[in-house]
C-alpha cells in the first residue's frame, strides 16, 4: 500500500453556538460559510480540485463518540477499504461501519489517546 493519508479533509470542533461561530469567522476572517461551515478549495500537485471542510458542531453532538474530546480531525485517504484492512491488521481500533455517500466513503478509527479520527476517501467533484 503506497499512500495512507493524503491530506487534511476537515477540522470539526464543538461550540456553544455553531451559527455564532460561523458568523464570526465569516465577518472577521472572511470564511464563505454555509449550513455546514466552510469549504476550502485547493489543487493537489497534479492540479486536481480538492477540498477541506471546516465545521463547528453543537456542544452536545454525539458525532465524535466514543471520543470525549471537543474536536475531531478528518483525513483524506486513498483506497479506504484497503487502508482499513491494513489498519485492522496493525491492531488499530475501527469504530462503526463504512458509510458511502455521493461525496465519498467514510470510516472511523481511534488513535492512542482515544480520539475519534474520520477517514474520508473523497469525491470532490460532488461539491463542484
The first five atom37 places (N, CA, C, CB, O) and aatype in JSON, in Angstrom:
{
  "aatype": [20, 20, 20, 20, 20, 20, 20, 20, 20, 20, 20, 20, 20, 20, 20, 20, 20, 20, 20, 20, 20, 20, 20, 20, 20, 20, 20, 20, 20, 20, 20, 20, 20, 20, 20, 20, 20, 20, 20, 20, 20, 20, 20, 20, 20, 20, 20, 20, 20, 20, 20, 20, 20, 20, 20, 20, 20, 20, 20, 20, 20, 20, 20, 20, 20, 20, 20, 20, 20, 20, 20, 20, 20, 20, 20, 20, 20, 20, 20, 20, 20, 20, 20, 20, 20, 20, 20, 20, 20, 20, 20, 20, 20, 20, 20, 20, 20, 20, 20, 20, 20, 20, 20, 20, 20, 20, 20, 20, 20, 20, 20, 20, 20, 20, 20, 20, 20, 20, 20, 20, 20, 20, 20, 20, 20, 20, 20, 20],
  "atom_mask": [
    [1, 1, 1, 1, 1],
    [1, 1, 1, 1, 1],
    [1, 1, 1, 1, 1],
    [1, 1, 1, 1, 1],
    [1, 1, 1, 1, 1],
    [1, 1, 1, 1, 1],
    [1, 1, 1, 1, 1],
    [1, 1, 1, 1, 1],
    [1, 1, 1, 1, 1],
    [1, 1, 1, 1, 1],
    [1, 1, 1, 1, 1],
    [1, 1, 1, 1, 1],
    [1, 1, 1, 1, 1],
    [1, 1, 1, 1, 1],
    [1, 1, 1, 1, 1],
    [1, 1, 1, 1, 1],
    [1, 1, 1, 1, 1],
    [1, 1, 1, 1, 1],
    [1, 1, 1, 1, 1],
    [1, 1, 1, 1, 1],
    [1, 1, 1, 1, 1],
    [1, 1, 1, 1, 1],
    [1, 1, 1, 1, 1],
    [1, 1, 1, 1, 1],
    [1, 1, 1, 1, 1],
    [1, 1, 1, 1, 1],
    [1, 1, 1, 1, 1],
    [1, 1, 1, 1, 1],
    [1, 1, 1, 1, 1],
    [1, 1, 1, 1, 1],
    [1, 1, 1, 1, 1],
    [1, 1, 1, 1, 1],
    [1, 1, 1, 1, 1],
    [1, 1, 1, 1, 1],
    [1, 1, 1, 1, 1],
    [1, 1, 1, 1, 1],
    [1, 1, 1, 1, 1],
    [1, 1, 1, 1, 1],
    [1, 1, 1, 1, 1],
    [1, 1, 1, 1, 1],
    [1, 1, 1, 1, 1],
    [1, 1, 1, 1, 1],
    [1, 1, 1, 1, 1],
    [1, 1, 1, 1, 1],
    [1, 1, 1, 1, 1],
    [1, 1, 1, 1, 1],
    [1, 1, 1, 1, 1],
    [1, 1, 1, 1, 1],
    [1, 1, 1, 1, 1],
    [1, 1, 1, 1, 1],
    [1, 1, 1, 1, 1],
    [1, 1, 1, 1, 1],
    [1, 1, 1, 1, 1],
    [1, 1, 1, 1, 1],
    [1, 1, 1, 1, 1],
    [1, 1, 1, 1, 1],
    [1, 1, 1, 1, 1],
    [1, 1, 1, 1, 1],
    [1, 1, 1, 1, 1],
    [1, 1, 1, 1, 1],
    [1, 1, 1, 1, 1],
    [1, 1, 1, 1, 1],
    [1, 1, 1, 1, 1],
    [1, 1, 1, 1, 1],
    [1, 1, 1, 1, 1],
    [1, 1, 1, 1, 1],
    [1, 1, 1, 1, 1],
    [1, 1, 1, 1, 1],
    [1, 1, 1, 1, 1],
    [1, 1, 1, 1, 1],
    [1, 1, 1, 1, 1],
    [1, 1, 1, 1, 1],
    [1, 1, 1, 1, 1],
    [1, 1, 1, 1, 1],
    [1, 1, 1, 1, 1],
    [1, 1, 1, 1, 1],
    [1, 1, 1, 1, 1],
    [1, 1, 1, 1, 1],
    [1, 1, 1, 1, 1],
    [1, 1, 1, 1, 1],
    [1, 1, 1, 1, 1],
    [1, 1, 1, 1, 1],
    [1, 1, 1, 1, 1],
    [1, 1, 1, 1, 1],
    [1, 1, 1, 1, 1],
    [1, 1, 1, 1, 1],
    [1, 1, 1, 1, 1],
    [1, 1, 1, 1, 1],
    [1, 1, 1, 1, 1],
    [1, 1, 1, 1, 1],
    [1, 1, 1, 1, 1],
    [1, 1, 1, 1, 1],
    [1, 1, 1, 1, 1],
    [1, 1, 1, 1, 1],
    [1, 1, 1, 1, 1],
    [1, 1, 1, 1, 1],
    [1, 1, 1, 1, 1],
    [1, 1, 1, 1, 1],
    [1, 1, 1, 1, 1],
    [1, 1, 1, 1, 1],
    [1, 1, 1, 1, 1],
    [1, 1, 1, 1, 1],
    [1, 1, 1, 1, 1],
    [1, 1, 1, 1, 1],
    [1, 1, 1, 1, 1],
    [1, 1, 1, 1, 1],
    [1, 1, 1, 1, 1],
    [1, 1, 1, 1, 1],
    [1, 1, 1, 1, 1],
    [1, 1, 1, 1, 1],
    [1, 1, 1, 1, 1],
    [1, 1, 1, 1, 1],
    [1, 1, 1, 1, 1],
    [1, 1, 1, 1, 1],
    [1, 1, 1, 1, 1],
    [1, 1, 1, 1, 1],
    [1, 1, 1, 1, 1],
    [1, 1, 1, 1, 1],
    [1, 1, 1, 1, 1],
    [1, 1, 1, 1, 1],
    [1, 1, 1, 1, 1],
    [1, 1, 1, 1, 1],
    [1, 1, 1, 1, 1],
    [1, 1, 1, 1, 1],
    [1, 1, 1, 1, 1],
    [1, 1, 1, 1, 1],
    [1, 1, 1, 1, 1],
    [1, 1, 1, 1, 1]
  ],
  "atom_positions": [
    [[0.86, -1.18, 0.0], [0.0, 0.0, 0.0], [0.9, 1.23, 0.0], [-0.98, 0.0, 1.23], [1.71, 1.4, 0.91]],
    [[0.76, 2.07, -1.01], [1.63, 3.25, -1.15], [1.24, 4.36, -0.2], [1.58, 3.76, -2.59], [1.99, 4.69, 0.72]],
    [[0.08, 4.94, -0.42], [-0.33, 6.1, 0.38], [-1.35, 5.69, 1.42], [-0.9, 7.19, -0.53], [-2.11, 4.74, 1.24]],
    [[-1.36, 6.42, 2.49], [-2.39, 6.25, 3.51], [-3.17, 7.57, 3.57], [-1.78, 5.87, 4.92], [-4.22, 7.69, 2.92]],
    [[-2.68, 8.53, 4.31], [-3.33, 9.84, 4.38], [-2.72, 10.73, 3.31], [-3.18, 10.49, 5.8], [-1.5, 10.79, 3.16]],
    [[-3.58, 11.43, 2.57], [-3.1, 12.32, 1.5], [-3.28, 13.79, 1.83], [-3.82, 12.0, 0.22], [-2.8, 14.64, 1.09]],
    [[-3.98, 14.1, 2.94], [-4.19, 15.49, 3.33], [-5.22, 15.61, 4.42], [-4.61, 16.32, 2.13], [-5.78, 14.61, 4.88]],
    [[-5.46, 16.81, 4.83], [-6.49, 17.08, 5.85], [-7.81, 17.3, 5.13], [-6.12, 18.32, 6.74], [-7.92, 18.17, 4.26]],
    [[-8.8, 16.51, 5.49], [-10.12, 16.62, 4.88], [-11.02, 17.57, 5.64], [-10.77, 15.28, 4.79], [-11.92, 18.17, 5.05]],
    [[-10.8, 17.71, 6.93], [-11.66, 18.59, 7.7], [-11.21, 18.77, 9.12], [-13.04, 18.08, 7.68], [-10.48, 17.95, 9.68]],
    [[-11.66, 19.86, 9.7], [-11.44, 20.19, 11.1], [-12.81, 20.44, 11.69], [-10.49, 21.44, 11.28], [-13.52, 21.36, 11.29]],
    [[-13.19, 19.61, 12.66], [-14.5, 19.7, 13.28], [-14.32, 19.97, 14.77], [-15.32, 18.39, 13.04], [-13.47, 19.36, 15.42]],
    [[-15.12, 20.87, 15.3], [-15.0, 21.21, 16.72], [-16.36, 21.57, 17.3], [-14.01, 22.38, 16.92], [-17.26, 22.01, 16.59]],
    [[-16.48, 21.36, 18.63], [-17.72, 21.67, 19.33], [-17.7, 23.13, 19.77], [-17.91, 20.73, 20.54], [-16.66, 23.68, 20.11]],
    [[-18.88, 23.73, 19.77], [-19.03, 25.11, 20.21], [-20.43, 25.3, 20.79], [-18.77, 26.1, 19.04], [-21.36, 24.57, 20.43]],
    [[-20.57, 26.27, 21.69], [-21.88, 26.54, 22.29], [-22.9, 26.99, 21.26], [-21.76, 27.59, 23.38], [-24.08, 26.67, 21.37]],
    [[-22.44, 27.74, 20.26], [-23.36, 28.29, 19.27], [-22.73, 28.22, 17.87], [-23.72, 29.77, 19.62], [-22.04, 29.15, 17.45]],
    [[-22.96, 27.11, 17.15], [-22.35, 26.96, 15.83], [-22.65, 28.11, 14.87], [-22.81, 25.68, 15.22], [-21.77, 28.52, 14.12]],
    [[-23.85, 28.64, 14.89], [-24.21, 29.74, 13.99], [-23.39, 30.98, 14.32], [-25.71, 30.06, 14.08], [-22.87, 31.64, 13.42]],
    [[-23.27, 31.29, 15.61], [-22.48, 32.46, 16.02], [-21.01, 32.28, 15.61], [-22.58, 32.68, 17.55], [-20.37, 33.24, 15.19]],
    [[-20.48, 31.07, 15.74], [-19.1, 30.81, 15.33], [-18.94, 31.02, 13.83], [-18.67, 29.37, 15.71], [-17.99, 31.67, 13.39]],
    [[-19.87, 30.48, 13.05], [-19.81, 30.65, 11.59], [-19.91, 32.13, 11.22], [-20.93, 29.85, 10.9], [-19.19, 32.61, 10.35]],
    [[-20.81, 32.84, 11.88], [-20.97, 34.27, 11.6], [-19.7, 35.05, 11.95], [-22.16, 34.84, 12.39], [-19.29, 35.94, 11.19]],
    [[-19.08, 34.73, 13.08], [-17.86, 35.42, 13.5], [-16.74, 35.18, 12.49], [-17.42, 34.95, 14.9], [-16.09, 36.13, 12.05]],
    [[-16.53, 33.94, 12.11], [-15.47, 33.62, 11.15], [-15.75, 34.23, 9.78], [-15.31, 32.1, 11.01], [-14.82, 34.62, 9.08]],
    [[-17.0, 34.32, 9.41], [-17.36, 34.95, 8.14], [-17.04, 36.45, 8.19], [-18.86, 34.73, 7.82], [-16.42, 36.99, 7.28]],
    [[-17.47, 37.1, 9.27], [-17.29, 38.55, 9.4], [-15.82, 38.94, 9.54], [-18.09, 39.08, 10.6], [-15.34, 39.85, 8.87]],
    [[-15.12, 38.25, 10.43], [-13.78, 38.68, 10.78], [-12.65, 38.04, 9.97], [-13.55, 38.4, 12.21], [-11.59, 38.63, 9.81]],
    [[-12.88, 36.82, 9.47], [-11.82, 36.14, 8.73], [-12.2, 35.83, 7.28], [-11.46, 34.86, 9.44], [-11.41, 35.25, 6.54]],
    [[-13.42, 36.22, 6.89], [-13.82, 36.08, 5.51], [-14.18, 34.67, 5.07], [-12.75, 36.57, 4.65], [-14.16, 34.38, 3.88]],
    [[-14.5, 33.78, 6.02], [-14.9, 32.42, 5.65], [-16.2, 32.48, 4.85], [-15.06, 31.53, 6.9], [-17.12, 33.22, 5.21]],
    [[-16.29, 31.71, 3.79], [-17.5, 31.61, 2.98], [-18.36, 30.5, 3.59], [-17.17, 31.32, 1.46], [-18.34, 29.36, 3.11]],
    [[-19.12, 30.82, 4.64], [-19.83, 29.81, 5.41], [-21.18, 29.46, 4.8], [-20.02, 30.28, 6.82], [-21.8, 30.23, 4.07]],
    [[-21.62, 28.24, 5.15], [-22.95, 27.76, 4.8], [-23.47, 26.96, 6.0], [-22.93, 26.88, 3.48], [-22.93, 27.09, 7.09]],
    [[-24.49, 26.15, 5.82], [-25.06, 25.39, 6.94], [-24.06, 24.45, 7.59], [-26.25, 24.6, 6.46], [-24.19, 24.12, 8.77]],
    [[-23.05, 24.0, 6.84], [-22.1, 23.02, 7.35], [-20.8, 23.63, 7.86], [-21.8, 22.02, 6.29], [-20.01, 22.95, 8.51]],
    [[-20.57, 24.88, 7.56], [-19.31, 25.53, 7.94], [-18.72, 26.23, 6.75], [-18.32, 24.51, 8.52], [-19.36, 27.1, 6.16]],
    [[-17.51, 25.85, 6.38], [-16.82, 26.46, 5.24], [-16.0, 25.4, 4.52], [-15.92, 27.65, 5.7], [-15.31, 24.6, 5.15]],
    [[-16.08, 25.41, 3.2], [-15.27, 24.5, 2.39], [-14.15, 25.3, 1.76], [-16.13, 23.79, 1.3], [-14.38, 26.3, 1.08]],
    [[-12.92, 24.85, 1.99], [-11.75, 25.48, 1.39], [-11.35, 24.64, 0.17], [-10.57, 25.6, 2.41], [-11.19, 23.43, 0.28]],
    [[-11.19, 25.29, -0.97], [-10.81, 24.61, -2.2], [-9.34, 24.84, -2.49], [-11.66, 25.09, -3.36], [-8.82, 25.93, -2.28]],
    [[-8.67, 23.81, -2.98], [-7.27, 23.88, -3.32], [-7.0, 22.83, -4.4], [-6.38, 23.65, -2.07], [-7.84, 21.98, -4.68]],
    [[-5.83, 22.9, -4.99], [-5.44, 21.95, -6.03], [-4.29, 21.09, -5.51], [-5.03, 22.68, -7.34], [-3.38, 21.58, -4.84]],
    [[-4.37, 19.8, -5.82], [-3.26, 18.95, -5.43], [-2.11, 19.12, -6.42], [-3.71, 17.46, -5.36], [-2.21, 19.92, -7.35]],
    [[-1.03, 18.4, -6.23], [0.16, 18.59, -7.06], [-0.08, 18.26, -8.52], [1.29, 17.74, -6.54], [0.69, 18.68, -9.39]],
    [[-1.15, 17.49, -8.81], [-1.49, 17.15, -10.19], [-2.54, 18.1, -10.78], [-1.99, 15.72, -10.26], [-2.99, 17.91, -11.91]],
    [[-2.94, 19.11, -10.0], [-3.91, 20.09, -10.47], [-5.36, 19.7, -10.26], [-3.69, 20.35, -11.9], [-6.27, 20.38, -10.76]],
    [[-5.61, 18.61, -9.53], [-6.96, 18.15, -9.26], [-7.6, 19.01, -8.16], [-6.96, 16.66, -8.84], [-6.95, 19.34, -7.17]],
    [[-8.88, 19.38, -8.34], [-9.6, 20.13, -7.32], [-9.8, 19.27, -6.08], [-10.96, 20.62, -7.86], [-10.24, 18.12, -6.18]],
    [[-9.48, 19.83, -4.91], [-9.62, 19.14, -3.63], [-10.25, 20.1, -2.63], [-8.24, 18.62, -3.12], [-10.2, 21.31, -2.81]],
    [[-10.84, 19.54, -1.57], [-11.47, 20.41, -0.57], [-11.11, 19.97, 0.84], [-12.99, 20.4, -0.75], [-10.79, 18.81, 1.1]],
    [[-11.18, 20.94, 1.74], [-11.02, 20.72, 3.17], [-12.19, 21.43, 3.84], [-9.63, 21.25, 3.7], [-12.47, 22.59, 3.54]],
    [[-12.85, 20.74, 4.75], [-14.04, 21.26, 5.41], [-13.71, 21.77, 6.81], [-15.13, 20.18, 5.48], [-12.97, 21.13, 7.56]],
    [[-14.27, 22.91, 7.15], [-14.17, 23.49, 8.5], [-15.59, 23.53, 9.03], [-13.49, 24.94, 8.49], [-16.45, 24.17, 8.43]],
    [[-15.87, 22.86, 10.17], [-17.25, 22.77, 10.64], [-17.36, 22.84, 12.16], [-17.87, 21.49, 10.16], [-16.81, 21.99, 12.86]],
    [[-18.08, 23.86, 12.66], [-18.42, 23.88, 14.08], [-19.66, 23.01, 14.32], [-18.66, 25.34, 14.56], [-20.63, 23.08, 13.56]],
    [[-19.62, 22.21, 15.37], [-20.73, 21.35, 15.75], [-21.29, 21.82, 17.09], [-20.28, 19.86, 15.83], [-20.59, 22.47, 17.87]],
    [[-22.53, 21.5, 17.36], [-23.15, 21.82, 18.64], [-22.41, 21.08, 19.76], [-24.66, 21.44, 18.65], [-21.88, 19.99, 19.56]],
    [[-22.37, 21.7, 20.93], [-21.68, 21.12, 22.1], [-22.16, 19.72, 22.44], [-21.88, 22.02, 23.3], [-21.38, 18.89, 22.92]],
    [[-23.44, 19.44, 22.18], [-24.0, 18.15, 22.58], [-23.98, 17.1, 21.45], [-25.41, 18.35, 23.05], [-24.67, 16.08, 21.55]],
    [[-23.21, 17.35, 20.4], [-23.15, 16.37, 19.3], [-22.65, 15.02, 19.79], [-22.25, 16.89, 18.18], [-21.79, 14.94, 20.67]],
    [[-23.2, 13.98, 19.24], [-22.75, 12.62, 19.55], [-21.82, 12.1, 18.45], [-23.97, 11.67, 19.71], [-21.32, 10.98, 18.54]],
    [[-21.59, 12.93, 17.43], [-20.84, 12.5, 16.25], [-19.4, 12.08, 16.56], [-20.82, 13.61, 15.25], [-18.84, 11.24, 15.86]],
    [[-18.8, 12.65, 17.61], [-17.41, 12.35, 17.93], [-17.26, 11.12, 18.83], [-16.78, 13.55, 18.59], [-16.14, 10.66, 19.05]],
    [[-18.37, 10.59, 19.34], [-18.29, 9.45, 20.26], [-17.72, 8.23, 19.55], [-19.69, 9.12, 20.83], [-18.0, 8.02, 18.37]],
    [[-16.93, 7.42, 20.23], [-16.79, 7.35, 21.67], [-15.78, 8.33, 22.28], [-16.42, 5.97, 22.05], [-15.6, 8.34, 23.49]],
    [[-15.11, 9.13, 21.45], [-14.18, 10.12, 21.97], [-14.92, 11.14, 22.84], [-13.44, 10.84, 20.82], [-16.07, 11.47, 22.58]],
    [[-14.27, 11.6, 23.86], [-14.83, 12.63, 24.75], [-14.29, 14.01, 24.43], [-14.52, 12.28, 26.22], [-14.59, 14.98, 25.12]],
    [[-13.49, 14.11, 23.37], [-12.85, 15.38, 23.01], [-13.84, 16.33, 22.33], [-11.65, 15.13, 22.09], [-14.91, 15.92, 21.88]],
    [[-13.47, 17.6, 22.28], [-14.3, 18.64, 21.67], [-13.93, 18.88, 20.22], [-14.17, 19.93, 22.45], [-14.34, 19.88, 19.63]],
    [[-13.18, 17.97, 19.63], [-12.75, 18.13, 18.24], [-12.65, 16.76, 17.58], [-11.4, 18.88, 18.15], [-12.6, 15.73, 18.25]],
    [[-12.61, 16.77, 16.26], [-12.33, 15.57, 15.5], [-11.66, 15.98, 14.2], [-13.64, 14.74, 15.24], [-12.09, 16.93, 13.54]],
    [[-10.61, 15.26, 13.84], [-9.94, 15.52, 12.57], [-10.46, 14.55, 11.52], [-8.41, 15.38, 12.72], [-10.8, 13.41, 11.82]],
    [[-10.52, 15.02, 10.3], [-10.9, 14.21, 9.15], [-9.7, 14.24, 8.21], [-12.22, 14.74, 8.45], [-9.22, 15.3, 7.83]],
    [[-9.23, 13.05, 7.83], [-8.1, 12.95, 6.92], [-8.53, 12.36, 5.59], [-6.98, 12.1, 7.54], [-9.29, 11.4, 5.54]],
    [[-8.03, 12.96, 4.52], [-8.27, 12.46, 3.17], [-7.39, 11.23, 2.96], [-7.98, 13.56, 2.1], [-6.21, 11.23, 3.31]],
    [[-7.96, 10.18, 2.38], [-7.21, 8.94, 2.13], [-7.5, 8.43, 0.72], [-7.57, 7.86, 3.18], [-8.48, 8.83, 0.08]],
    [[-6.64, 7.56, 0.26], [-6.87, 6.84, -0.99], [-7.18, 5.4, -0.64], [-5.63, 6.94, -1.95], [-6.57, 4.84, 0.27]],
    [[-8.1, 4.79, -1.35], [-8.45, 3.38, -1.2], [-8.77, 3.02, 0.26], [-7.31, 2.51, -1.71], [-8.03, 2.29, 0.91]],
    [[-9.88, 3.55, 0.74], [-10.3, 3.38, 2.12], [-10.42, 1.91, 2.52], [-11.62, 4.07, 2.35], [-9.97, 1.53, 3.61]],
    [[-10.99, 1.08, 1.67], [-11.17, -0.33, 2.02], [-9.84, -1.02, 2.29], [-11.92, -1.06, 0.9], [-9.69, -1.76, 3.27]],
    [[-8.86, -0.78, 1.42], [-7.54, -1.38, 1.59], [-6.86, -0.82, 2.84], [-6.66, -1.12, 0.35], [-6.23, -1.58, 3.59]],
    [[-6.98, 0.48, 3.08], [-6.37, 1.09, 4.26], [-6.96, 0.49, 5.53], [-6.57, 2.61, 4.25], [-6.21, 0.18, 6.46]],
    [[-8.27, 0.34, 5.6], [-8.88, -0.24, 6.8], [-8.41, -1.66, 7.05], [-10.4, -0.21, 6.69], [-8.19, -2.05, 8.19]],
    [[-8.25, -2.42, 6.0], [-7.74, -3.79, 6.13], [-6.36, -3.76, 6.79], [-7.68, -4.49, 4.75], [-6.1, -4.51, 7.73]],
    [[-5.48, -2.9, 6.28], [-4.13, -2.79, 6.83], [-4.16, -2.3, 8.28], [-3.27, -1.82, 5.96], [-3.46, -2.83, 9.14]],
    [[-4.98, -1.29, 8.56], [-5.07, -0.75, 9.93], [-5.56, -1.81, 10.91], [-6.0, 0.48, 9.96], [-5.04, -1.91, 12.02]],
    [[-6.55, -2.6, 10.51], [-7.04, -3.68, 11.38], [-5.93, -4.68, 11.65], [-8.25, -4.39, 10.74], [-5.76, -5.13, 12.78]],
    [[-5.17, -5.03, 10.62], [-4.04, -5.96, 10.79], [-3.01, -5.39, 11.75], [-3.38, -6.27, 9.44], [-2.32, -6.14, 12.44]],
    [[-2.88, -4.07, 11.79], [-1.92, -3.41, 12.68], [-2.48, -3.19, 14.09], [-1.51, -2.08, 12.09], [-1.8, -2.63, 14.95]],
    [[-3.72, -3.63, 14.32], [-4.31, -3.53, 15.65], [-5.02, -2.22, 15.95], [-3.27, -3.73, 16.65], [-5.33, -1.95, 17.11]],
    [[-5.27, -1.4, 14.94], [-5.97, -0.13, 15.14], [-7.46, -0.41, 15.35], [-5.75, 0.83, 13.93], [-8.04, -1.24, 14.66]],
    [[-8.07, 0.29, 16.31], [-9.5, 0.14, 16.59], [-10.32, 0.88, 15.54], [-9.83, 0.65, 18.0], [-10.17, 2.08, 15.35]],
    [[-11.2, 0.14, 14.87], [-12.13, 0.72, 13.9], [-13.47, 0.88, 14.6], [-12.26, -0.17, 12.61], [-13.93, -0.02, 15.3]],
    [[-14.1, 2.05, 14.41], [-15.37, 2.37, 15.06], [-16.48, 2.41, 14.01], [-15.28, 3.74, 15.82], [-16.37, 3.13, 13.02]],
    [[-17.54, 1.63, 14.22], [-18.68, 1.68, 13.32], [-18.42, 1.02, 11.98], [-19.09, 3.11, 13.09], [-17.45, 0.28, 11.81]],
    [[-19.3, 1.3, 11.03], [-19.25, 0.72, 9.7], [-18.91, 1.79, 8.67], [-20.58, 0.04, 9.35], [-19.16, 2.97, 8.89]],
    [[-18.36, 1.37, 7.55], [-18.07, 2.28, 6.45], [-19.39, 2.86, 5.93], [-17.3, 1.56, 5.31], [-20.38, 2.15, 5.78]],
    [[-19.37, 4.16, 5.67], [-20.52, 4.83, 5.05], [-20.11, 5.33, 3.68], [-21.04, 6.01, 5.93], [-19.02, 5.87, 3.5]],
    [[-21.01, 5.14, 2.7], [-20.75, 5.61, 1.35], [-21.81, 6.64, 0.96], [-20.75, 4.42, 0.35], [-23.01, 6.42, 1.12]],
    [[-21.33, 7.78, 0.45], [-22.19, 8.88, 0.01], [-21.71, 9.34, -1.36], [-22.19, 10.06, 1.03], [-20.65, 8.93, -1.82]],
    [[-22.49, 10.18, -2.01], [-22.09, 10.69, -3.33], [-20.78, 11.48, -3.27], [-23.2, 11.57, -3.92], [-20.09, 11.6, -4.27]],
    [[-20.44, 12.01, -2.09], [-19.23, 12.81, -1.92], [-18.08, 12.03, -1.3], [-19.54, 14.02, -1.07], [-17.05, 12.62, -0.95]],
    [[-18.24, 10.7, -1.16], [-17.13, 9.89, -0.71], [-17.49, 8.8, 0.28], [-16.12, 10.75, -0.11], [-18.65, 8.64, 0.67]],
    [[-16.48, 8.07, 0.67], [-16.61, 6.98, 1.64], [-15.97, 7.44, 2.95], [-15.94, 5.66, 1.11], [-14.97, 8.15, 2.96]],
    [[-16.58, 7.01, 4.06], [-16.12, 7.4, 5.39], [-15.95, 6.18, 6.29], [-17.09, 8.39, 6.02], [-16.71, 5.22, 6.21]],
    [[-14.93, 6.24, 7.14], [-14.72, 5.25, 8.19], [-14.09, 5.98, 9.37], [-13.83, 4.05, 7.7], [-13.56, 7.08, 9.22]],
    [[-14.14, 5.35, 10.55], [-13.63, 5.99, 11.76], [-12.75, 5.03, 12.53], [-14.77, 6.48, 12.64], [-13.01, 3.83, 12.6]],
    [[-11.7, 5.59, 13.1], [-10.77, 4.83, 13.93], [-10.52, 5.62, 15.21], [-9.43, 4.56, 13.18], [-10.92, 6.77, 15.33]],
    [[-9.85, 4.97, 16.17], [-9.43, 5.65, 17.39], [-7.9, 5.7, 17.4], [-9.97, 4.93, 18.67], [-7.23, 4.72, 17.1]],
    [[-7.37, 6.88, 17.76], [-5.92, 6.99, 17.91], [-5.54, 6.53, 19.32], [-5.43, 8.46, 17.65], [-6.43, 6.18, 20.09]],
    [[-4.25, 6.52, 19.69], [-3.84, 6.01, 21.0], [-4.42, 6.78, 22.18], [-2.36, 6.02, 21.1], [-4.5, 6.25, 23.29]],
    [[-4.83, 8.05, 21.96], [-5.41, 8.86, 23.03], [-6.93, 8.74, 23.09], [-5.01, 10.31, 22.86], [-7.57, 9.44, 23.88]],
    [[-7.5, 7.88, 22.27], [-8.96, 7.71, 22.27], [-9.69, 8.75, 21.43], [-9.47, 7.76, 23.66], [-10.91, 8.85, 21.5]],
    [[-8.95, 9.52, 20.64], [-9.58, 10.5, 19.75], [-10.18, 9.77, 18.56], [-8.57, 11.58, 19.29], [-9.52, 8.94, 17.93]],
    [[-11.41, 10.09, 18.24], [-12.03, 9.55, 17.04], [-11.48, 10.29, 15.83], [-13.59, 9.65, 17.1], [-11.46, 11.52, 15.81]],
    [[-11.03, 9.54, 14.84], [-10.44, 10.1, 13.62], [-11.3, 9.63, 12.46], [-8.94, 9.67, 13.45], [-11.56, 8.44, 12.3]],
    [[-11.72, 10.59, 11.63], [-12.53, 10.26, 10.47], [-11.63, 10.13, 9.25], [-13.63, 11.32, 10.23], [-10.81, 11.0, 8.99]],
    [[-11.79, 9.03, 8.52], [-11.04, 8.8, 7.28], [-12.02, 8.96, 6.12], [-10.36, 7.38, 7.26], [-13.1, 8.39, 6.13]],
    [[-11.63, 9.75, 5.13], [-12.52, 10.09, 4.03], [-11.84, 9.84, 2.69], [-12.97, 11.55, 4.14], [-10.79, 10.43, 2.4]],
    [[-12.42, 8.98, 1.89], [-11.99, 8.81, 0.5], [-12.92, 9.71, -0.32], [-12.05, 7.27, 0.02], [-14.04, 9.32, -0.63]],
    [[-12.45, 10.91, -0.66], [-13.33, 11.93, -1.21], [-13.72, 11.74, -2.67], [-12.7, 13.24, -1.05], [-13.0, 11.13, -3.47]],
    [[-14.88, 12.3, -2.98], [-15.3, 12.53, -4.36], [-15.54, 14.05, -4.42], [-16.61, 11.67, -4.77], [-16.68, 14.51, -4.32]],
    [[-14.45, 14.8, -4.59], [-14.53, 16.26, -4.54], [-15.46, 16.83, -5.61], [-13.16, 16.87, -4.7], [-16.07, 17.87, -5.41]],
    [[-15.56, 16.15, -6.74], [-16.39, 16.66, -7.84], [-17.85, 16.77, -7.44], [-16.25, 15.76, -9.08], [-18.6, 17.51, -8.07]],
    [[-18.28, 16.05, -6.42], [-19.67, 16.13, -5.96], [-20.01, 17.51, -5.41], [-19.94, 15.07, -4.89], [-21.18, 17.88, -5.34]],
    [[-18.99, 18.27, -5.01], [-19.2, 19.6, -4.43], [-19.11, 20.72, -5.45], [-18.2, 19.84, -3.34], [-19.48, 21.86, -5.15]],
    [[-18.64, 20.42, -6.63], [-18.44, 21.47, -7.64], [-19.73, 21.85, -8.33], [-17.43, 21.02, -8.68], [-19.74, 22.71, -9.21]]
  ]
}
